[in-house]
Amino acid sequence: MDLAKLVKVAEAAVERGRAVTQSRAPGELTSKGDRDMASEVDFAVEREVRAFLERETPEIGVLGEEEGGATDGTRWVLDPVDGTVNFIHGVPLWAISLGLIHEGRAVAGVIDHPALGTTYAAAEGLGATCNGKRIRGSECTDLSDALVAVGDYAVGPDAEAVNPDRSALTQRLYPRVQRLRMIGTAATALTWTANGYFDALIMFSNKPWDTMAGVAICREAGVTVLDLDGTDHAPESRGLFAVADGIREPLQELLGS
């Protein structure tokens, strides 16, 4: 695969999505479950980006959060607005996330933050950038100095079953790290781990449209990305653990407690 060419296609696709977000308000909300929703902009961005990708790379499938699509093989995975709750509340932490999966691995990704003016991009073997400048992950070596991001707690029918474990983990973390952060967008948290703002990121669930672009960016920035059980992260992983190597061991011990 010509990943250099494909990441350029992804950048152009995401640019078209950004233009949609800048031309309209969130509009009517569509319920997807308990306190989970999509805005008109989510659907509009997905349709715009999907149409562009289908024209430019017809040989590659597309899986979008809102309208589904390809679930195996080489495929683009798109979250048209990652952080919709932030978006509809006017919080500028949300992103358009477009990743590429090939042979079961995240090999390229572009994540754009229209409200922040930052675009992150990476392709396997080609490095990671923010607005065209190379980025590297954290070199933190002391857990007490670490700023650690965690994913959202669950909502919906399984929340009561899974949230006690998530709460217990944060209870184990907060006495050991410098601070915890929960920002409401996986894509942004991954890019901020890739550029060293966060020293580690723990996500309790994993959807490929949320994570694949950011996984590719983190890895190319030198960040180790694993499943919560310590195995290599994959599209079907249960969760996500991205971490600076200098604090990996003590954080993995806390994850396994």
C-alpha positions, 0 to 999 in steps of 0.5 A: 500500500502507498501509505504516503498517498493514502494519508494525503487522501485522508487529509483531503477527506477530513478537510471536507468534513471540517468545512461541513462543521464550519458551515452549520450548527449542530441542528436536530439531535438523534437519540442513539440510546441513554444520553447518547446522541448524534447531531445533524452535523455528525451525519452530514460530515459522515456522508461528505467524507464517505462520498469523497473516499468512495470516489478517491479509493473505491477499492477500500471499504468505509466504516462510519460510526453513524451509518455503518459499512465495511467491517472487515478487510482493508477499510477506512474507519470514520468518526465524523464528530468524536465528542458529540456531547462536547460539540453540542454544548459548545466545548471546543474539544471534539474532532473528526477522526479518520483511520485506516485499517490494513491486515488487522492493524491501524496503519494510518490516521488523520485527526482534525480539531476544527475548533482548535485549528490542529490537524494530526496525521501519521502513517506507518513508518512515516512518523507523526505530525501536528500541523506538519511538524513532527511530534513525539510522546512523553518521556515521563519516568516517574508515575507521580509526575504523570498526567493520565487521561481516562475514558468516559464512564459508561452510559446505557443498559450496561453502565451499572455492571461496568462502571464499578470496575472503572470507578475502582481503577480511578480510585487506584490511580489518583493517589499515585499519579499527578492528576487525572483528566477525562475530556470526553473525546477519545480522538483528542485524548489520543492525539494529546498523548501522541504529542506528550501532553498526556503521559498515558491514556486509559480507555475502558472500551474500544470502538474502531472509529474512536481509536484507530486513527489515534492509535496509528498517530500514537505509535508513530510518535513513539507511544506504546499502545496496548489492550487493557490486558497488556496484549498488542492493541487491535481493532477488536480490543476490549479497551486501550492503554497508551503509555510512555514506556518509562511509566508502563510497568507501574501503570500496568500493575495498577490496571491489573490490580 
